[in-house]
Amino acid sequence: MSQSTLNNTPRFPYFNRELSWLAFNRRVLEQAESPDYPLLERMKFLAFVSSNLDEFFEIRVAGLLQQVKSGVIERGPDGLGPKEQLRRIQSICKRLIADQYDCWDEQIVPELKKSDVFFCGYDELTRNEKKWVETYFEEQIFPVLTPLAIDPAHPFPQLTNKALYILASIDDPETRIIERLMAIIPIPRVLPRIIKVGAARR
């Protein structure tokens, strides 16, 4: 190789492993955004983006955080150290997740409505539907919930990876004292994420 060729070679001619992985996930999101695929396939692509990010943070980001905690400052073959990688990951993921929500809200949900599939909040339900939902909660959901208090007597609980939790602010309505108590409510995997309410057409 001639000296001139060496001089024209980029200093860091390598792609960062973590950023390349995020670029792959961006391509998965682009499949979800493409109207060339059936609607159900687009929803699956959108779900893949989330599951991929879960694994990415669980393994790749956790490894970088451990490097920072251990004081590692050496740069890799791509010229990026752990802290710089984390900064770039944060910026890329923030945009990626925002675009993922936009895809769901602006593309997928409107297409689902055309097929008579609606995602409704409680306030959008009819009186009879609200009554049905309340009964369903009392009989099917409430009995399997186990809130975990967060206070000086109860340290922050160990959370399970890839599980769903609700962070709740708790107050006793029978007292005039405003209590700022917090609790974590694990959502059991046996409960469905989507519940069909009411008639097929609205």
Contacts in CASP RR format, 6 or more apart in sequence:
PFRMAT RR
TARGET T0000
AUTHOR 0000-0000-0000
METHOD contacts of the structure
MODEL  1
MSQSTLNNTPRFPYFNRELSWLAFNRRVLEQAESPDYPLLERMKFLAFVS
SNLDEFFEIRVAGLLQQVKSGVIERGPDGLGPKEQLRRIQSICKRLIADQ
YDCWDEQIVPELKKSDVFFCGYDELTRNEKKWVETYFEEQIFPVLTPLAI
DPAHPFPQLTNKALYILASIDDPETRIIERLMAIIPIPRVLPRIIKVGAA
RR
11 79 0 8 1.000
12 77 0 8 1.000
12 78 0 8 1.000
12 79 0 8 1.000
14 77 0 8 1.000
14 78 0 8 1.000
15 78 0 8 1.000
16 78 0 8 1.000
16 80 0 8 1.000
16 85 0 8 1.000
16 88 0 8 1.000
18 56 0 8 1.000
18 60 0 8 1.000
18 61 0 8 1.000
18 64 0 8 1.000
18 85 0 8 1.000
18 89 0 8 1.000
19 85 0 8 1.000
19 88 0 8 1.000
19 89 0 8 1.000
19 92 0 8 1.000
21 56 0 8 1.000
21 60 0 8 1.000
22 56 0 8 1.000
22 89 0 8 1.000
22 92 0 8 1.000
22 93 0 8 1.000
22 96 0 8 1.000
25 49 0 8 1.000
25 52 0 8 1.000
25 53 0 8 1.000
25 56 0 8 1.000
25 96 0 8 1.000
26 96 0 8 1.000
28 45 0 8 1.000
28 48 0 8 1.000
28 49 0 8 1.000
28 52 0 8 1.000
29 45 0 8 1.000
29 46 0 8 1.000
29 49 0 8 1.000
29 96 0 8 1.000
29 99 0 8 1.000
29 100 0 8 1.000
29 103 0 8 1.000
31 37 0 8 1.000
31 41 0 8 1.000
31 42 0 8 1.000
31 45 0 8 1.000
32 42 0 8 1.000
32 43 0 8 1.000
32 45 0 8 1.000
32 46 0 8 1.000
32 49 0 8 1.000
32 100 0 8 1.000
32 103 0 8 1.000
32 108 0 8 1.000
33 42 0 8 1.000
33 99 0 8 1.000
33 103 0 8 1.000
33 107 0 8 1.000
34 42 0 8 1.000
37 45 0 8 1.000
39 108 0 8 1.000
39 111 0 8 1.000
39 112 0 8 1.000
39 115 0 8 1.000
42 107 0 8 1.000
42 108 0 8 1.000
43 108 0 8 1.000
46 100 0 8 1.000
46 103 0 8 1.000
46 104 0 8 1.000
46 108 0 8 1.000
49 96 0 8 1.000
49 100 0 8 1.000
50 100 0 8 1.000
53 93 0 8 1.000
53 96 0 8 1.000
53 97 0 8 1.000
54 161 0 8 1.000
54 162 0 8 1.000
58 161 0 8 1.000
58 162 0 8 1.000
61 86 0 8 1.000
61 89 0 8 1.000
64 82 0 8 1.000
64 85 0 8 1.000
64 86 0 8 1.000
64 89 0 8 1.000
65 86 0 8 1.000
67 82 0 8 1.000
68 82 0 8 1.000
68 83 0 8 1.000
68 86 0 8 1.000
72 81 0 8 1.000
72 82 0 8 1.000
73 81 0 8 1.000
73 82 0 8 1.000
73 83 0 8 1.000
74 81 0 8 1.000
75 81 0 8 1.000
80 88 0 8 1.000
109 119 0 8 1.000
112 118 0 8 1.000
112 119 0 8 1.000
116 200 0 8 1.000
116 201 0 8 1.000
116 202 0 8 1.000
118 202 0 8 1.000
120 197 0 8 1.000
122 130 0 8 1.000
122 133 0 8 1.000
125 133 0 8 1.000
125 197 0 8 1.000
129 197 0 8 1.000
129 198 0 8 1.000
132 197 0 8 1.000
132 198 0 8 1.000
133 195 0 8 1.000
133 197 0 8 1.000
136 195 0 8 1.000
140 191 0 8 1.000
141 191 0 8 1.000
144 188 0 8 1.000
144 190 0 8 1.000
144 191 0 8 1.000
145 185 0 8 1.000
145 186 0 8 1.000
145 187 0 8 1.000
145 188 0 8 1.000
146 185 0 8 1.000
146 186 0 8 1.000
147 168 0 8 1.000
147 170 0 8 1.000
147 183 0 8 1.000
147 184 0 8 1.000
147 185 0 8 1.000
148 154 0 8 1.000
148 157 0 8 1.000
148 183 0 8 1.000
148 184 0 8 1.000
148 185 0 8 1.000
148 186 0 8 1.000
149 181 0 8 1.000
149 182 0 8 1.000
149 183 0 8 1.000
150 156 0 8 1.000
150 157 0 8 1.000
150 181 0 8 1.000
150 182 0 8 1.000
150 183 0 8 1.000
150 184 0 8 1.000
151 181 0 8 1.000
151 182 0 8 1.000
157 184 0 8 1.000
159 165 0 8 1.000
159 184 0 8 1.000
160 186 0 8 1.000
163 186 0 8 1.000
163 187 0 8 1.000
163 189 0 8 1.000
164 186 0 8 1.000
164 187 0 8 1.000
165 184 0 8 1.000
165 185 0 8 1.000
165 186 0 8 1.000
165 187 0 8 1.000
166 184 0 8 1.000
166 185 0 8 1.000
166 187 0 8 1.000
167 182 0 8 1.000
167 183 0 8 1.000
167 184 0 8 1.000
167 185 0 8 1.000
168 182 0 8 1.000
168 183 0 8 1.000
168 184 0 8 1.000
168 185 0 8 1.000
169 180 0 8 1.000
169 181 0 8 1.000
169 182 0 8 1.000
170 179 0 8 1.000
170 181 0 8 1.000
170 182 0 8 1.000
170 183 0 8 1.000
171 178 0 8 1.000
171 179 0 8 1.000
171 180 0 8 1.000
171 181 0 8 1.000
172 179 0 8 1.000
END
